[in-house]
Amino acid sequence: MARGDLDNDGHDELIVAPGPGIEPGIRVFKGNGNGEIANINAYPGFKCGVYVAAGDVDGDGKDAPMLRRRAGLRGARPGNG
């Protein structure tokens, strides 16, 4: 679980991912309580769990979600705010 202002509205969104045994459906929930805004299967067929984080990875002042498969592959998913 992680949080970050992914849409640059001043409210953090909640990013969640399942643990081992389930395909990693990354879910993002709006920071104002209006529910889920994204559900992404980041690694189809992979069932070892995913770590999530958020932060400004490219210095543009906007948070982006970051994913890491528990098996070691790393990746950043830069956002457009």
ABEGO torsion letter per residue (X at the ends): XBBBBAAGAGBBBBBBBBBBGBBBBBBBBBAAGAEBABBBBABBGBAAEBBBBBEBAAGAGBBBBBBBBAAGBBBBBBBAX
